[in-house]
Amino acid sequence: MRIINGKRVELREGKLWINDQHTFLKTGKPLLNYGDSNDIKRLKDSLEIFRDKGYTNLELNCYWHHMDQDGDGIVDVDTAPLIDLIQSINQTGMFCSLSVESYGVGGGQIPSGFFANNEGAVAINSQGKSMEDNEYGYNTIVPSLFDQRYLDTTRSYIRDLASKIDPSLILWYETTVEPQYIGNDNIDYSPAARKAYTEWVQKNNMIDAPAFPESFPVPQSFITNPIWNEFRAQWLANWINGDAKAYREVAGSDAWIAADYLDADEDTMMARCGSPETLLRHLDQIDIIQVNWTWDNTLRCPNLKAYERVRKVMKEEGRDWAITEHMTINGTDYYPEEMDQLLRNTIANSTHLGWEFVDIMNDLDDPAIKPGLVEDGSFRPSHFSVYDADWKPKPSMAIVDDNWDQWMSIINSVNEASLASAES
């Protein structure tokens, strides 16, 4: 049990209990630059709108390159506006959660100063080429997750950012968004990867492990080798665990940590994470698993394999994770006619911690600004926004907002049925 914003909060049976009452969270992510006082003012001026729309938790995603522009792991922007914003969110009666984005795949960016001062910290693909994010189209440099300089610097950033904020005002902390390698290429074959793999093989006495390739291109037999992919999955889990520990060093050992678990098209999963179940089994520092995809964006149907893997590992390892979603819906990837099946899938397979909506800032009505990532890395106006310029919910979000009481009734009925079944 913890005290957050003056309330007794507890994670139990995968649910959030506030003053001993189960609460299903309505979490919103406003995608803004939290190193920019103008962006912060825009959100602060909108807090009552979000409260009135029923939001109970706002999650602030502090991109590394927004807060630490020279990439040395120390926040170099004025954090007073951010601290004031967090206090204001709590004063409005909502919870606040804090996340970071410190990777170069899926929208995050690495401060250019980091690479200028750490030559060779870039991920290398199986052809021997330095990697950029060519899957999501941002073309940002992808760092090597095996490079100790990258790990040390990002964790310094996490500690420095979290240390400036009162932990009694933060419901949970989240590691980098959608942690993975990348889905459309085979990485990482950098010198740092060679060193880490060789040491892991020796430490674990892996006598059957293949030797790290001496030249490029990397043979397909090595790319798909189970031992290599076991190593990659363990390393990915240790990256997430290490970031969780960095938060707890300053926020306290009882701080709750959330992490995304990306389970997309099956033919991409080896490239993304090596072995999905190995990744999950080694996540020993996490309290909340945020599943993505919960909806198969290719087949347009529930992605049950994601939940099944999480539940399987929970049973085998005795984990008591809260299961929710990363980005239950956004304003662009889902259709109104899918909402009933999509949301009922999350109700059936999650632990009823809550739903998350991205981006909850209203779309800016400015045709001169193209949707998507702009120069400073913000999403303005956000192609993910679930609200129009006048705060009217877009069609898919309207299925949620206009029927919130009905959805809560369904969730309560499922919980009551589950409790009755357990008692019998």
C-alpha positions as CSV (number, residue, x, y, z in Angstrom):
1,M,0.0,0.0,0.0
2,R,1.2,3.5,-0.9
3,I,0.0,7.0,-0.4
4,I,-0.3,8.9,-3.7
5,N,-1.9,12.3,-3.9
6,G,-3.2,11.8,-0.3
7,K,-5.0,8.5,-1.2
8,R,-4.3,5.0,-0.2
9,V,-3.5,3.1,-3.3
10,E,-2.7,-0.6,-3.8
11,L,-2.2,-3.0,-6.7
12,R,-4.0,-6.2,-5.8
13,E,-5.2,-9.0,-8.1
14,G,-4.0,-6.9,-11.0
15,K,-6.4,-4.1,-10.1
16,L,-6.0,-0.6,-8.6
17,W,-7.6,-0.1,-5.2
18,I,-8.1,3.5,-4.0
19,N,-9.0,3.7,-0.4
20,D,-10.0,0.0,-0.6
21,Q,-12.3,0.6,-3.6
22,H,-11.5,-0.9,-7.0
23,T,-11.1,1.9,-9.6
24,F,-10.9,1.3,-13.3
25,L,-8.6,4.0,-14.6
26,K,-9.2,6.2,-17.6
27,T,-5.6,7.1,-18.5
28,G,-4.8,9.7,-21.1
29,K,-1.4,10.4,-22.7
30,P,-0.9,14.0,-24.0
31,L,2.0,13.9,-26.5
32,L,3.8,17.1,-25.8
33,N,7.2,18.5,-25.3
34,Y,7.6,18.7,-21.5
35,G,10.7,20.8,-21.8
36,D,8.7,23.5,-23.5
37,S,6.8,25.8,-21.1
38,N,4.2,26.7,-23.9
39,D,3.3,23.1,-24.3
40,I,3.0,22.6,-20.6
41,K,0.7,25.7,-20.4
42,R,-1.5,24.3,-23.1
43,L,-1.9,21.1,-21.1
44,K,-2.4,22.9,-17.8
45,D,-5.1,25.1,-19.3
46,S,-6.9,21.9,-20.4
47,L,-6.9,20.0,-17.1
48,E,-10.5,20.7,-16.1
49,I,-11.5,19.5,-19.6
50,F,-9.9,16.1,-19.0
51,R,-11.3,15.9,-15.5
52,D,-14.8,16.5,-16.8
53,K,-14.2,13.9,-19.5
54,G,-13.7,11.4,-16.7
55,Y,-9.9,11.0,-16.9
56,T,-8.4,9.7,-13.7
57,N,-4.7,9.5,-14.7
58,L,-2.6,11.5,-17.0
59,E,0.7,10.0,-18.2
60,L,3.4,12.4,-19.2
61,N,5.9,11.0,-21.7
62,C,9.2,12.9,-21.3
63,Y,11.2,12.3,-24.4
64,W,14.9,12.2,-23.7
65,H,15.9,14.7,-26.4
66,H,13.3,17.2,-25.1
67,M,14.7,17.2,-21.6
68,D,18.4,16.6,-22.1
69,Q,19.3,18.2,-25.3
70,D,23.1,17.6,-25.2
71,G,22.6,13.9,-24.4
72,D,24.8,13.7,-21.3
73,G,22.2,12.1,-19.1
74,I,21.5,15.3,-17.1
75,V,18.3,17.3,-17.6
76,D,19.2,20.7,-18.9
77,V,15.8,22.4,-19.3
78,D,14.0,24.2,-16.5
79,T,11.8,21.6,-14.9
80,A,9.8,24.1,-12.7
81,P,6.9,24.3,-15.2
82,L,6.8,20.4,-15.3
83,I,6.8,20.2,-11.6
84,D,4.0,22.8,-11.4
85,L,2.0,20.9,-14.0
86,I,2.3,17.6,-12.0
87,Q,1.2,19.4,-8.9
88,S,-1.7,20.9,-10.8
89,I,-2.8,17.5,-12.1
90,N,-2.9,16.2,-8.6
91,Q,-4.8,19.2,-7.3
92,T,-7.4,18.7,-10.0
93,G,-8.0,15.3,-8.4
94,M,-6.4,13.1,-11.1
95,F,-3.4,10.9,-10.8
96,C,-0.2,11.6,-12.7
97,S,2.2,8.9,-14.1
98,L,5.6,9.6,-15.6
99,S,7.2,7.8,-18.6
100,V,10.3,8.3,-20.8
101,E,11.1,7.6,-24.4
102,S,14.8,7.0,-24.7
103,Y,15.1,4.7,-27.8
104,G,15.3,5.5,-31.5
105,V,12.5,3.3,-32.8
106,G,8.8,4.2,-33.0
107,G,9.0,8.0,-32.5
108,G,11.7,8.5,-29.9
109,Q,14.9,10.3,-30.7
110,I,18.4,10.2,-29.2
111,P,19.9,13.7,-28.5
112,S,22.4,14.3,-31.2
113,G,25.0,15.2,-28.6
114,F,25.0,11.7,-27.3
115,F,26.2,10.2,-30.6
116,A,28.7,13.1,-31.1
117,N,30.3,12.2,-27.7
118,N,29.9,8.4,-28.0
119,E,31.2,7.3,-31.4
120,G,30.2,3.8,-32.4
121,A,27.1,3.6,-30.1
122,V,24.8,3.0,-33.1
123,A,23.1,-0.4,-33.8
124,I,24.4,-2.4,-36.7
125,N,22.2,-4.6,-38.9
126,S,23.1,-8.0,-40.3
127,Q,24.4,-6.4,-43.5
128,G,26.9,-4.3,-41.4
129,K,25.0,-1.0,-41.9
130,S,24.3,1.6,-39.2
131,M,20.6,1.6,-38.3
132,E,17.9,4.2,-38.7
133,D,14.2,3.7,-37.9
134,N,13.0,2.7,-41.3
135,E,10.1,0.7,-40.0
136,Y,8.0,3.5,-38.5
137,G,9.4,6.1,-40.9
138,Y,11.0,8.5,-38.6
139,N,14.6,7.7,-39.8
140,T,16.0,8.4,-36.3
141,I,19.3,6.8,-35.3
142,V,18.9,3.5,-33.5
143,P,21.3,3.1,-30.6
144,S,22.9,-0.2,-29.7
145,L,21.2,-1.6,-26.6
146,F,24.4,-3.4,-25.9
147,D,26.5,-0.2,-25.6
148,Q,27.2,0.4,-22.0
149,R,27.6,4.1,-22.6
150,Y,24.0,4.3,-23.9
151,L,22.7,2.3,-20.9
152,D,24.6,4.4,-18.4
153,T,23.6,7.7,-19.9
154,T,19.9,6.9,-20.3
155,R,19.7,5.6,-16.7
156,S,21.4,8.8,-15.6
157,Y,18.7,10.7,-17.4
158,I,15.9,8.6,-15.8
159,R,17.4,9.1,-12.3
160,D,17.9,12.8,-12.8
161,L,14.4,13.4,-14.1
162,A,12.7,11.3,-11.4
163,S,14.7,12.9,-8.6
164,K,13.3,16.3,-9.4
165,I,9.7,15.1,-8.9
166,D,7.9,14.3,-5.6
167,P,7.2,10.5,-5.8
168,S,4.1,11.0,-3.7
169,L,2.6,12.7,-6.8
170,I,3.4,9.9,-9.3
171,L,1.1,6.8,-9.5
172,W,3.6,4.8,-11.6
173,Y,6.7,5.2,-13.7
174,E,7.0,3.7,-17.2
175,T,10.1,2.6,-19.1
176,T,10.7,3.5,-22.7
177,V,7.8,3.1,-25.1
178,E,7.4,-0.3,-26.8
179,P,10.9,-1.7,-25.9
180,Q,12.2,-3.8,-28.8
181,Y,15.0,-4.1,-31.3
182,I,13.1,-3.4,-34.5
183,G,10.6,-5.5,-36.5
184,N,11.7,-5.1,-40.1
185,D,15.4,-5.7,-39.9
186,N,17.9,-7.9,-38.0
187,I,19.9,-6.1,-35.4
188,D,22.2,-5.7,-33.4
189,Y,25.6,-6.9,-34.6
190,S,27.7,-4.0,-33.3
191,P,31.1,-4.5,-31.5
192,A,29.2,-3.9,-28.2
193,A,26.8,-6.8,-29.1
194,R,29.8,-9.1,-29.9
195,K,31.3,-8.3,-26.5
196,A,28.1,-8.8,-24.6
197,Y,27.2,-12.0,-26.3
198,T,30.7,-13.5,-25.9
199,E,30.7,-12.7,-22.2
200,W,27.2,-14.2,-21.8
201,V,28.2,-17.4,-23.5
202,Q,31.3,-17.8,-21.3
203,K,29.4,-16.9,-18.1
204,N,26.7,-19.4,-18.8
205,N,29.1,-22.1,-20.2
206,M,27.1,-22.3,-23.4
207,I,29.3,-24.9,-25.1
208,D,26.8,-25.3,-28.0
209,A,26.6,-21.6,-28.7
210,P,27.6,-20.5,-32.2
211,A,30.5,-18.1,-32.4
212,F,29.7,-14.5,-33.2
213,P,30.2,-13.9,-36.9
214,E,33.5,-12.5,-38.0
215,S,32.2,-10.6,-41.0
216,F,29.1,-9.3,-42.8
217,P,26.6,-10.2,-44.0
218,V,25.6,-12.3,-40.9
219,P,24.6,-15.8,-42.0
220,Q,20.9,-16.6,-41.7
221,S,21.8,-19.6,-39.6
222,F,23.2,-17.3,-36.9
223,I,20.3,-14.8,-37.1
224,T,17.8,-17.5,-36.4
225,N,19.9,-19.5,-34.0
226,P,17.8,-20.2,-30.8
227,I,20.8,-19.5,-28.4
228,W,21.5,-16.1,-30.1
229,N,17.8,-15.2,-29.8
230,E,17.7,-16.4,-26.2
231,F,20.5,-14.0,-25.4
232,R,18.8,-11.2,-27.3
233,A,15.6,-11.7,-25.3
234,Q,17.4,-11.8,-22.0
235,W,19.3,-8.7,-22.8
236,L,16.1,-6.9,-23.8
237,A,14.5,-7.8,-20.5
238,N,17.6,-6.7,-18.6
239,W,17.4,-3.3,-20.4
240,I,13.9,-2.9,-19.1
241,N,14.7,-4.1,-15.6
242,G,17.7,-1.8,-15.5
243,D,15.6,1.2,-16.3
244,A,13.1,0.1,-13.6
245,K,15.9,0.0,-11.1
246,A,17.1,3.4,-12.1
247,Y,13.6,4.8,-11.3
248,R,13.5,3.0,-7.9
249,E,17.0,4.3,-6.9
250,V,15.4,7.8,-6.5
251,A,11.7,7.1,-6.3
252,G,11.9,4.4,-3.7
253,S,11.8,0.6,-3.7
254,D,8.0,0.6,-3.6
255,A,7.6,2.6,-6.8
256,W,5.4,0.9,-9.3
257,I,6.9,0.3,-12.7
258,A,5.0,-0.2,-16.0
259,A,6.5,-1.6,-19.2
260,D,5.1,-2.1,-22.7
261,Y,5.1,-5.6,-24.2
262,L,4.9,-5.5,-28.0
263,D,3.5,-8.6,-29.6
264,A,2.9,-7.7,-33.2
265,D,2.8,-9.8,-36.4
266,E,4.3,-13.2,-35.5
267,D,6.8,-13.1,-38.4
268,T,8.4,-10.0,-36.9
269,M,8.7,-11.3,-33.3
270,M,12.1,-12.9,-33.5
271,A,13.6,-9.7,-35.0
272,R,11.8,-7.5,-32.3
273,C,12.7,-9.5,-29.2
274,G,14.4,-12.8,-29.9
275,S,12.1,-15.1,-27.9
276,P,8.9,-13.5,-26.6
277,E,8.4,-15.8,-23.7
278,T,12.0,-15.5,-22.6
279,L,11.6,-11.8,-22.6
280,L,8.6,-12.0,-20.4
281,R,10.1,-14.6,-18.0
282,H,13.1,-12.3,-17.3
283,L,11.0,-9.2,-16.6
284,D,11.4,-9.4,-12.8
285,Q,11.2,-5.7,-12.0
286,I,7.8,-4.8,-13.5
287,D,4.4,-4.4,-11.8
288,I,2.3,-3.5,-14.8
289,I,2.4,-5.0,-18.2
290,Q,1.0,-2.9,-21.0
291,V,0.2,-5.1,-23.9
292,N,0.5,-4.0,-27.5
293,W,-1.0,-5.3,-29.9
294,T,-4.2,-6.2,-28.1
295,W,-5.8,-5.8,-31.5
296,D,-4.3,-7.4,-34.6
297,N,-3.9,-4.4,-36.9
298,T,-3.4,-6.6,-40.0
299,L,-6.3,-9.1,-39.5
300,R,-8.5,-6.6,-37.7
301,C,-9.4,-8.9,-34.9
302,P,-8.3,-9.5,-31.3
303,N,-4.6,-10.4,-30.9
304,L,-5.1,-13.2,-28.3
305,K,-1.5,-14.5,-28.6
306,A,-0.2,-11.4,-26.8
307,Y,-2.4,-12.0,-23.7
308,E,-1.9,-15.8,-23.8
309,R,1.9,-15.3,-23.6
310,V,1.6,-12.9,-20.7
311,R,-0.8,-15.2,-18.8
312,K,1.3,-18.3,-19.5
313,V,4.4,-16.7,-18.0
314,M,2.5,-15.3,-15.1
315,K,1.3,-18.8,-14.2
316,E,4.7,-20.4,-14.7
317,E,6.7,-17.7,-12.8
318,G,4.1,-16.8,-10.2
319,R,3.9,-13.2,-11.3
320,D,1.1,-11.0,-10.2
321,W,1.3,-8.4,-12.9
322,A,-1.5,-6.0,-13.6
323,I,-2.3,-6.4,-17.3
324,T,-3.5,-3.4,-19.3
325,E,-2.8,-2.0,-22.7
326,H,-0.3,0.3,-24.2
327,M,-2.6,2.7,-26.3
328,T,-5.9,0.9,-25.9
329,I,-6.9,3.1,-28.9
330,N,-5.5,6.1,-30.6
331,G,-7.2,8.5,-32.9
332,T,-6.0,7.0,-36.2
333,D,-5.6,3.2,-36.2
334,Y,-9.0,2.0,-35.2
335,Y,-12.5,2.1,-36.6
336,P,-15.9,2.7,-34.8
337,E,-17.3,-0.6,-36.0
338,E,-14.4,-2.4,-34.3
339,M,-14.7,-0.8,-30.9
340,D,-17.2,-3.2,-29.3
341,Q,-15.1,-6.3,-30.1
342,L,-11.8,-4.5,-29.3
343,L,-12.9,-3.2,-25.9
344,R,-14.6,-6.4,-24.9
345,N,-11.4,-8.2,-25.8
346,T,-9.5,-6.0,-23.3
347,I,-12.1,-6.6,-20.7
348,A,-11.9,-10.4,-21.1
349,N,-8.1,-10.6,-21.0
350,S,-6.8,-7.8,-18.9
351,T,-6.9,-7.5,-15.1
352,H,-9.1,-4.4,-15.2
353,L,-6.5,-1.8,-14.3
354,G,-7.9,0.6,-16.8
355,W,-7.7,1.8,-20.4
356,E,-5.2,4.2,-22.0
357,F,-5.9,6.7,-24.8
358,V,-3.4,8.4,-27.0
359,D,-3.2,11.4,-27.8
360,I,-5.7,13.2,-25.7
361,M,-4.7,16.7,-26.7
362,N,-7.1,18.1,-29.2
363,D,-6.0,18.3,-32.8
364,L,-4.8,21.8,-33.7
365,D,-6.9,23.2,-36.5
366,D,-4.1,24.5,-38.6
367,P,-3.9,23.1,-42.2
368,A,-0.4,24.7,-42.6
369,I,1.0,22.2,-40.0
370,K,1.1,18.6,-41.3
371,P,0.2,15.9,-38.8
372,G,3.0,13.9,-37.3
373,L,6.5,14.4,-36.0
374,V,7.7,18.0,-36.3
375,E,11.2,19.3,-35.9
376,D,11.4,19.3,-32.1
377,G,10.0,15.8,-31.9
378,S,6.5,16.7,-30.8
379,F,3.3,15.5,-32.4
380,R,1.6,18.7,-33.5
381,P,-1.2,18.4,-34.4
382,S,-1.2,14.8,-33.4
383,H,-2.3,12.3,-36.0
384,F,-2.9,10.1,-32.9
385,S,-5.3,12.6,-31.3
386,V,-8.6,11.1,-30.2
387,Y,-10.3,14.6,-30.1
388,D,-11.0,17.2,-32.8
389,A,-10.0,20.8,-32.4
390,D,-13.2,21.6,-30.5
391,W,-12.6,18.7,-28.1
392,K,-15.3,16.6,-29.7
393,P,-14.3,12.9,-29.6
394,K,-13.5,11.4,-33.0
395,P,-15.8,8.5,-34.0
396,S,-13.9,5.7,-32.3
397,M,-13.3,7.6,-29.1
398,A,-17.0,8.6,-29.0
399,I,-17.8,4.9,-28.6
400,V,-15.8,5.2,-25.3
401,D,-16.7,8.6,-24.0
402,D,-20.4,8.6,-24.9
403,N,-20.9,5.2,-23.3
404,W,-18.6,5.2,-20.3
405,D,-21.2,4.2,-17.7
406,Q,-22.3,1.3,-19.8
407,W,-18.7,0.1,-20.2
408,M,-18.1,0.4,-16.5
409,S,-21.3,-1.7,-15.9
410,I,-20.0,-4.4,-18.2
411,I,-16.7,-4.4,-16.3
412,N,-18.4,-4.6,-12.9
413,S,-20.6,-7.5,-14.1
414,V,-17.5,-9.4,-15.2
415,N,-15.8,-8.8,-11.9
416,E,-18.9,-9.9,-9.9
417,A,-19.2,-13.1,-12.0
418,S,-15.5,-13.8,-11.5
419,L,-15.8,-13.3,-7.7
420,A,-18.9,-15.5,-7.6
421,S,-17.1,-18.2,-9.5
422,A,-14.1,-18.1,-7.2
423,E,-16.3,-18.3,-4.1
424,S,-18.2,-21.3,-5.4
